[in-house]
Amino acid sequence: MQSSEDAVRATAVEIPPGRVMTYGDIAVETGLHPRQVGQIVARISEEIPWWRVVRADGTPAACHGGTAPSLLAQEHVPFVGDRVDLRRLRAPRSNCS
């Protein structure tokens, strides 16, 4: 059985560059609460693309020293104000066809 942390890591690592998922998207994938996902994302290693996980309103994560906006910009993720455009950038969930 996969731990909660392993499940979040496995989902986050599958988000392609230039795309995002919300904490809620990952919660649906893993069976966790979005807040649990947020707590895990805040402490996962830098090798996992944690910056591709955003809030439901498109606001980038504030963890890891607040570097998510610049990391997303390096991947050419467009912003509208201080939020990513979820309609254009949300990665498809793996259990959807």
C-alpha positions as a LaTeX table, in Angstrom:
\begin{tabular}{lrrr}
\hline
Residue & $x$ (\AA) & $y$ (\AA) & $z$ (\AA) \\
\hline
Met1 & 0.00 & 0.00 & 0.00 \\
Gln2 & 1.30 & 3.43 & $-0.97$ \\
Ser3 & 1.73 & 6.08 & 1.73 \\
Ser4 & $-0.02$ & 9.43 & 1.42 \\
Glu5 & 3.30 & 11.16 & 0.75 \\
Asp6 & 4.25 & 8.62 & $-1.91$ \\
Ala7 & 0.85 & 9.04 & $-3.59$ \\
Val8 & 1.20 & 12.84 & $-3.74$ \\
Arg9 & 4.78 & 12.57 & $-5.02$ \\
Ala10 & 3.75 & 10.06 & $-7.69$ \\
Thr11 & 0.96 & 12.32 & $-8.90$ \\
Ala12 & 3.02 & 15.53 & $-8.83$ \\
Val13 & 5.91 & 13.98 & $-10.74$ \\
Glu14 & 3.52 & 13.20 & $-13.61$ \\
Ile15 & 2.49 & 16.84 & $-14.15$ \\
Pro16 & 4.20 & 17.85 & $-17.39$ \\
Pro17 & 6.26 & 21.04 & $-17.64$ \\
Gly18 & 4.09 & 24.04 & $-18.44$ \\
Arg19 & 0.98 & 22.45 & $-16.90$ \\
Val20 & $-0.51$ & 22.53 & $-13.41$ \\
Met21 & $-2.86$ & 20.65 & $-11.11$ \\
Thr22 & $-4.64$ & 22.01 & $-8.07$ \\
Tyr23 & $-4.37$ & 20.65 & $-4.56$ \\
Gly24 & $-7.96$ & 19.49 & $-5.05$ \\
Asp25 & $-7.10$ & 17.67 & $-8.29$ \\
Ile26 & $-4.38$ & 15.76 & $-6.48$ \\
Ala27 & $-6.72$ & 15.13 & $-3.56$ \\
Val28 & $-9.19$ & 13.45 & $-5.92$ \\
Glu29 & $-6.39$ & 11.35 & $-7.42$ \\
Thr30 & $-5.03$ & 10.25 & $-4.05$ \\
Gly31 & $-8.13$ & 10.11 & $-1.85$ \\
Leu32 & $-6.72$ & 12.74 & 0.49 \\
His33 & $-8.05$ & 16.11 & 1.62 \\
Pro34 & $-6.65$ & 19.12 & $-0.30$ \\
Arg35 & $-5.12$ & 20.46 & 2.92 \\
Gln36 & $-3.27$ & 17.18 & 3.44 \\
Val37 & $-1.97$ & 17.49 & $-0.11$ \\
Gly38 & $-0.80$ & 21.02 & 0.65 \\
Gln39 & 1.05 & 19.90 & 3.77 \\
Ile40 & 2.81 & 17.17 & 1.80 \\
Val41 & 3.67 & 19.47 & $-1.11$ \\
Ala42 & 5.21 & 21.93 & 1.34 \\
Arg43 & 7.78 & 19.36 & 2.39 \\
Ile44 & 8.48 & 17.27 & $-0.70$ \\
Ser45 & 11.92 & 17.45 & $-2.25$ \\
Glu46 & 12.99 & 19.89 & $-4.92$ \\
Glu47 & 13.31 & 17.02 & $-7.42$ \\
Ile48 & 9.50 & 16.69 & $-7.46$ \\
Pro49 & 7.81 & 19.51 & $-9.44$ \\
Trp50 & 5.93 & 20.87 & $-6.43$ \\
Trp51 & 5.64 & 24.30 & $-8.12$ \\
Arg52 & 3.17 & 22.81 & $-10.63$ \\
Val53 & 0.63 & 22.36 & $-7.82$ \\
Val54 & $-1.51$ & 25.47 & $-7.36$ \\
Arg55 & $-4.51$ & 26.59 & $-5.36$ \\
Ala56 & $-8.03$ & 26.24 & $-6.76$ \\
Asp57 & $-7.98$ & 29.89 & $-7.86$ \\
Gly58 & $-4.68$ & 29.50 & $-9.74$ \\
Thr59 & $-2.51$ & 31.08 & $-7.06$ \\
Pro60 & 0.92 & 29.39 & $-6.98$ \\
Ala61 & 2.15 & 27.61 & $-3.88$ \\
Ala62 & 3.72 & 29.82 & $-1.23$ \\
Cys63 & 5.93 & 27.07 & 0.20 \\
His64 & 9.59 & 26.43 & $-0.67$ \\
Gly65 & 10.50 & 30.07 & $-0.15$ \\
Gly66 & 7.79 & 31.43 & $-2.46$ \\
Thr67 & 9.73 & 30.47 & $-5.61$ \\
Ala68 & 6.82 & 28.85 & $-7.46$ \\
Pro69 & 5.95 & 31.89 & $-9.62$ \\
Ser70 & 9.50 & 32.17 & $-10.98$ \\
Leu71 & 9.76 & 28.42 & $-11.57$ \\
Leu72 & 6.44 & 28.46 & $-13.43$ \\
Ala73 & 7.61 & 31.46 & $-15.47$ \\
Gln74 & 10.74 & 29.50 & $-16.47$ \\
Glu75 & 8.34 & 26.90 & $-17.92$ \\
His76 & 6.56 & 29.68 & $-19.84$ \\
Val77 & 3.38 & 29.33 & $-17.81$ \\
Pro78 & 1.21 & 32.37 & $-18.54$ \\
Phe79 & $-0.24$ & 34.32 & $-15.67$ \\
Val80 & $-3.29$ & 36.54 & $-15.48$ \\
Gly81 & $-2.31$ & 38.93 & $-12.74$ \\
Asp82 & $-0.72$ & 36.79 & $-10.04$ \\
Arg83 & $-2.58$ & 33.57 & $-10.97$ \\
Val84 & $-2.09$ & 30.93 & $-13.61$ \\
Asp85 & $-4.81$ & 30.45 & $-16.21$ \\
Leu86 & $-6.27$ & 27.15 & $-15.04$ \\
Arg87 & $-8.50$ & 26.70 & $-18.06$ \\
Arg88 & $-5.46$ & 26.65 & $-20.33$ \\
Leu89 & $-2.92$ & 24.96 & $-18.09$ \\
Arg90 & $-4.56$ & 22.38 & $-15.89$ \\
Ala91 & $-3.07$ & 18.97 & $-16.58$ \\
Pro92 & $-5.65$ & 16.29 & $-17.30$ \\
Arg93 & $-6.29$ & 13.93 & $-14.40$ \\
Ser94 & $-4.96$ & 10.46 & $-15.07$ \\
Asn95 & $-8.29$ & 8.76 & $-14.38$ \\
Cys96 & $-10.11$ & 10.86 & $-16.98$ \\
Ser97 & $-10.21$ & 9.97 & $-20.64$ \\
\hline
\end{tabular}
